[in-house]
Amino acid sequence: MILNLQQQTGAGVRAICRALGAPRSGFYHAAKPTPSQCSDLQKGDLIEAIFKQHRRRYGHRRIWHEMAERGVICAPSRIRRIMQQRGLRAIQPKNFIPKTSDGKATKPAPNLLAHRSLPQRPNEVWTTDITFIPTSKGWLYLAVVMDLCSRRILGWKLADHMRADLVLQAFFQARKSRPSARAVILHSDRGSQYGSTFFRAALKAAGFLQSMSARSNPYDNAWTESFIGTLKREMLQSGTFQSLPDAQTEIFEFIDGYYNSRRKHSSLNYQSPALFERHFTLN
């Protein structure tokens, strides 16, 4: 307050303190920040830089891991307090409720994940799904293939249709990234694209085992649906793309430039999929 009065009146500290009946020592004590306040300011600048670097996608837990990797020690509760003081509010996740339909696949494949624990190594189980992507010119369709162990997106394809070729191209891209993978379980829902002759022939030629979700059981492919929810929430943020080329560029940057290589995944002990896979020998 005294600083504001100085600016407004041009009077000295002594005169203002005398007029207010306040000791000058109190002014100098208040004007000098404490070591804790200085530390909060420094750490707050770093927290805000990380927050903006990740485009509001990181809450206090992921920021804590990021700071720890940089050798900066700061309690998660302190990070949360500083974020609140600075108005840094991360994109809020919605309650994830997986959805599915019985699909139209003829002769659905058995559910090979029904009594199986999560894979311990990459290239044991891949999962795949299709989702709708909104643009100002209509709907696009995105097919993705994920390694269930590392949560890495191995292949994806964006198109203006959802014919069998959509999932086939996503699978081919995944196979190109892991050419030596054999006897992998590839799990999907019961969509007609995954039950098509072309897709099943491609799996057989690659030596893969096909698996499909049980009827009316949405949790069999929840991992892929969770990624799709993350992509839409963190990338679209309730907006839409302008066109297919616009969506293609943005999705490439998100998946290949951010999600696989940099985004910390809570189920991987806050490692990115790429960092997690360094523990294994893959090609």
Secondary structure, DSSP 8 states (H G I E B T S, - for coil): -HHHHHHHH---HHHHHHHHT--HHHHHHHHS--HHHHHHHHHHHHHHHHHHHTTT---HHHHHHHHHHTT----HHHHHHHHHHHT------------------SS----TTTT----SSTTSEEEEEEEEEEETTEEEEEEEEEETTT--EEEEEEES--SHHHHHHHHHHHHHHSTT--S-EEEE-S-TTTTSHHHHHHHHHHT-EEEE--TT-GGGGHHHHHHHHHHIIIIITT--BSSHHHHHHHHHHHIIIIITTT--BGGGTSB-HHHHHTTS---
